[in-house]
Amino acid sequence: MSRTVLITGATGSVSGALMNALPGAGIRPRVLVRDASRARGLRERGAEVFAGDLGDARSLPPAFEGVHDLWLLTPNGPRAPEHSSNALWAARQAGVERVVRLSAIGAAYDAPNRSGRLHALSDQELERSGLRWTILRPHWFMQNLLNEAGDITATGTFALNMGAARIGMIDVRDVAGCAARVLLDDPGRHHGKVYTLTGPRPLTFDEAAGALSRVLGRPVSYLPVSDEAKRKTLLCHGVPLWIADMLEEYAQAYAGGWGDLATGTVATLLGRAPHDITAFARDHATAFTPPEPR
Ligand SMILES: NC(=O)c1ccc[n+]([C@@H]2O[C@H](COP(=O)([O-])OP(=O)(O)OC[C@H]3O[C@@H](n4cnc5c(N)ncnc54)[C@H](OP(=O)(O)O)[C@@H]3O)[C@@H](O)[C@H]2O)c1
């Protein structure tokens, strides 16, 4: 019997990659989206589409009816624990068997960033829910560099307040690959496991810039900037204050060496090495390349 998998966050980065990683047959994918009119592509790829908002518990029950497995991704923000709790409650009410939750690297009550502390609350709630569960804690996404694509394309530089941080950054496609692996395996197999997912090795942003330069065939360099300068840029681009504060907390932790780790978990789960920064740069080269003049 094929299992119905409810995917939250399907219009976003990780769950979008999860949709690509799931096979076309053998499971029934269902997506929860806030705006069903934005889910045409997901429907065309075979997903059943349900409208619902993780911040509105009353909107959730129809999407959870008949679901076997929940992929639970909550967007960053102060309401993340409420969103996760609403989804868990709806899952319990509907008799969902298993929840696979996207958490974050170093999630803990004493993490040096609010996102890590809030994820820890939701991780603990899931662990005590009585449902089968698996938690994925990925490191900093390589795809975050796509936020710098405009600057890289225009000036050949990108500015971050990460100092000389060395980070075990991971390609989102590997996070999605691990999520798919867990969801496709027998529900008991990964129950009670917390997987810390990283790329192949910790990298500095100078090294990331070097990989981009080699792949793009033009110089790209990293400009370390102050917290104040980065905050000003983020706020000017309309990033909410809570997110700017969260990013600053991460940057300070990373600049102090907090992210300097790599695990072999992706290779263990997927039976292959994780994508490295060169593969990321190659596969996203067009995003970092100025359009041809018309
Ligand atoms: N970036 C990193 O380096 C990193 C590292 C580790 C962990 N993480 C974790 O990754 C998660 C973010 O994943 P992502 O990058 O894939 O996010 P994303 O691309 O920003 O996508 C967020 C998704 O959440 C949906 N969403 C937003 N508010 C919602 C609501 N109230 N109800 C239902 N759906 C809602 C959005 O849908 P709409 O189309 O409705 O907007 C979108 O599909 C966070 O939990 C973060 O802590 C990030």
The ligand as a Gaussian input file, in Angstrom:
#p B3LYP/6-31G(d) Opt

LIG

0 1
 N       18.956000      28.654000       5.781000
 C       19.726000      27.841000       6.467000
 O       20.956000      27.884000       6.359000
 C       19.098000      26.816000       7.386000
 C       19.926000      25.877000       8.011000
 C       19.339000      24.932000       8.858000
 C       17.971000      24.905000       9.050000
 N       17.192000      25.834000       8.418000
 C       15.737000      25.789000       8.658000
 O       15.077000      25.648000       7.405000
 C       13.746000      26.149000       7.548000
 C       13.436000      27.025000       6.367000
 O       13.432000      26.199000       5.224000
 P       13.458000      26.825000       3.739000
 O       14.761000      27.546000       3.571000
 O       13.103000      25.770000       2.772000
 O       12.325000      27.911000       3.869000
 P       11.742000      28.876000       2.742000
 O       12.385000      28.613000       1.419000
 O       11.780000      30.248000       3.330000
 O       10.241000      28.386000       2.646000
 C        9.356000      28.539000       3.721000
 C        8.096000      27.754000       3.382000
 O        7.197000      27.852000       4.487000
 C        5.916000      28.226000       3.976000
 N        5.206000      28.983000       5.004000
 C        5.511000      30.203000       5.488000
 N        4.624000      30.553000       6.446000
 C        3.735000      29.536000       6.531000
 C        2.585000      29.300000       7.318000
 N        2.160000      30.192000       8.227000
 N        1.884000      28.142000       7.137000
 C        2.299000      27.222000       6.219000
 N        3.387000      27.382000       5.456000
 C        4.089000      28.522000       5.604000
 C        6.211000      29.054000       2.742000
 O        5.084000      29.008000       1.930000
 P        4.373000      30.268000       1.250000
 O        4.431000      29.971000      -0.219000
 O        2.980000      30.214000       1.788000
 O        5.127000      31.498000       1.672000
 C        7.372000      28.279000       2.150000
 O        6.905000      27.172000       1.414000
 C       13.687000      26.894000       8.879000
 O       13.040000      26.091000       9.830000
 C       15.171000      27.070000       9.220000
 O       15.411000      27.174000      10.606000
 C       17.709000      26.783000       7.595000

